[in-house]
Amino acid sequence: MPIEFTLVSILFAVVQVAIYLLIGRGAMYLLGGAAREQNFIYQLFKKGTEPLVKVTRIITPKFVIDRHVPFVTFILLVWIGLMLIYLRRSICLAQQLNCV
C-alpha cells in the first residue's frame, strides 16, 4: 500500500475514535442527569473530547452557544471523516489499487 493511503487510513481511524468518544459523551450527558459531572465514565469521555471542543470553540463564531459546541464538533468530525473517505477512495482509483 502507498504511504498516502496508509496515512489517510490512520487519520480516518483517529477521527472515528473521536466521533465515538463524542457519541459516548452525548449518551452519558443524556442518561447521566444532574449527577453526570461526578460520573467517572462521563469524566473520561469529557477529557478525551475536550481538546477537540476547545479547538471548535476557537473556530466557531461567538453566537454559537457553548452548550452547542460539542454538537458542532461532532458535525465537523463527521464531515472530516467523509472527506477522508473520499480522499482514500481517490487514492485507490488514482493508483489503481484494489482497496476494500
C-alpha positions, 0 to 999 in steps of 0.5 A: 500500500502507498504511504498516502493511503496508509496515512489517510487510513490512520487519520480516518481511524483517529477521527472515528475514535473521536466521533465515538468518544463524542457519541459516548459523551452525548449518551452519558450527558443524556442518561447521566442527569444532574449527577453526570459531572461526578460520573467517572465514565462521563469524566473520561469521555469529557477529557478525551473530547475536550481538546477537540471542543476547545479547538471548535470553540476557537473556530466557531463564531461567538453566537454559537452557544457553548452548550452547542459546541460539542454538537458542532464538533461532532458535525465537523468530525463527521464531515472530516471523516467523509472527506477522508473517505473520499480522499482514500477512495481517490487514492485507490482509483488514482493508483489503481489499487484494489482497496476494500 
